[in-house]
Amino acid sequence: MRFFTSLLIIAAFLQSTIFPVDLVLMLLIIRAYLVMDSTNFHLAFGMGILTSFLSYTPLGLQSLLNVFYIYLVYILLKSRLSKNLFALISLTIILLFLNYLTTSLMLNQS
């Protein structure tokens, strides 16, 4: 757990400085796909606050979106498609695009 938390913190710093891809959300989706427990919601909320703080966006927006996306992953894990690797990859891409779209609409960016 410590290793994954430190990996998320490093990903948050890299995401806010170098990479335009949401690395934190990708790692959270993969962890939610592999491990189903309530810690995923706590990690999503905390890393959303950290990501918002580091990227100078309104605090709470990214954390609420992350928690919502983890909840969507939990809903989709209950279906039969959850055993397919292609479903995980496509779900990650769709959620990353949805995250980009919602944050750009909320912050009035083009």
C-alpha positions as CSV (number, residue, x, y, z in Angstrom):
1,M,0.0,0.0,0.0
2,R,2.9,2.4,0.8
3,F,4.5,1.6,-2.6
4,F,1.3,2.3,-4.5
5,T,0.6,5.6,-2.6
6,S,4.1,6.8,-3.3
7,L,3.7,5.8,-6.9
8,L,0.5,7.8,-7.0
9,I,2.2,10.9,-5.5
10,I,5.0,10.7,-8.1
11,A,2.4,10.3,-10.8
12,A,0.6,13.4,-9.5
13,F,3.8,15.4,-9.7
14,L,4.6,14.1,-13.2
15,Q,1.1,14.7,-14.4
16,S,1.1,18.3,-13.2
17,T,4.5,19.2,-14.6
18,I,5.5,17.1,-17.6
19,F,2.8,14.7,-18.9
20,P,-0.6,15.9,-20.2
21,V,-2.1,12.5,-19.6
22,D,-4.0,11.8,-16.3
23,L,-1.6,9.2,-14.8
24,V,-3.3,9.2,-11.4
25,L,-6.7,8.3,-12.9
26,M,-5.1,5.5,-14.9
27,L,-3.4,4.0,-11.9
28,L,-6.6,4.4,-9.8
29,I,-8.7,2.6,-12.4
30,I,-6.2,-0.2,-12.7
31,R,-6.1,-0.6,-8.9
32,A,-9.9,-0.5,-8.7
33,Y,-10.0,-3.2,-11.4
34,L,-7.6,-5.4,-9.5
35,V,-8.6,-4.8,-5.8
36,M,-12.1,-4.1,-4.7
37,D,-12.1,-2.3,-1.3
38,S,-13.1,1.0,0.1
39,T,-9.5,2.3,0.1
40,N,-9.8,3.0,-3.6
41,F,-12.4,5.8,-2.8
42,H,-10.1,7.3,-0.2
43,L,-7.1,7.2,-2.6
44,A,-9.2,8.7,-5.4
45,F,-10.4,11.6,-3.2
46,G,-6.9,12.3,-1.7
47,M,-5.1,12.1,-5.0
48,G,-7.8,14.3,-6.6
49,I,-7.1,17.0,-4.0
50,L,-3.4,16.7,-4.5
51,T,-3.7,16.8,-8.3
52,S,-6.0,19.9,-8.1
53,F,-3.6,21.6,-5.7
54,L,-0.6,20.9,-8.0
55,S,-2.2,22.0,-11.2
56,Y,-3.9,25.1,-9.8
57,T,-7.5,24.0,-10.5
58,P,-10.4,24.4,-8.1
59,L,-10.0,22.1,-5.2
60,G,-12.5,19.3,-5.0
61,L,-13.4,19.1,-8.7
62,Q,-10.8,16.5,-9.6
63,S,-11.4,14.5,-6.4
64,L,-15.2,14.3,-7.0
65,L,-14.6,13.2,-10.6
66,N,-12.1,10.5,-9.5
67,V,-14.5,9.1,-6.9
68,F,-17.3,9.1,-9.5
69,Y,-15.0,7.2,-12.0
70,I,-14.0,4.6,-9.5
71,Y,-17.7,4.1,-8.7
72,L,-18.3,3.6,-12.4
73,V,-15.5,1.0,-12.5
74,Y,-17.1,-0.8,-9.6
75,I,-20.5,-0.9,-11.3
76,L,-18.9,-2.2,-14.5
77,L,-16.9,-4.9,-12.6
78,K,-20.2,-6.6,-11.7
79,S,-20.9,-7.3,-15.4
80,R,-19.6,-10.3,-17.4
81,L,-17.4,-8.0,-19.5
82,S,-15.1,-7.3,-16.6
83,K,-13.1,-10.5,-17.3
84,N,-12.0,-9.1,-20.7
85,L,-8.7,-7.2,-20.9
86,F,-9.9,-5.2,-23.9
87,A,-12.8,-4.0,-21.7
88,L,-10.3,-2.6,-19.1
89,I,-8.3,-0.8,-21.8
90,S,-11.4,0.7,-23.5
91,L,-12.9,1.7,-20.1
92,T,-9.7,3.5,-19.2
93,I,-9.6,5.4,-22.5
94,I,-13.2,6.3,-22.3
95,L,-12.9,7.5,-18.7
96,L,-9.7,9.5,-19.5
97,F,-11.5,11.2,-22.4
98,L,-14.6,11.9,-20.2
99,N,-12.3,13.4,-17.5
100,Y,-10.6,15.6,-20.0
101,L,-14.0,16.7,-21.4
102,T,-15.6,17.5,-18.0
103,T,-12.6,19.4,-16.7
104,S,-12.2,21.5,-19.8
105,L,-16.0,22.3,-19.7
106,M,-15.9,23.1,-16.0
107,L,-12.8,25.3,-16.3
108,N,-13.9,26.9,-19.6
109,Q,-10.8,25.8,-21.5
110,S,-10.6,24.8,-25.1
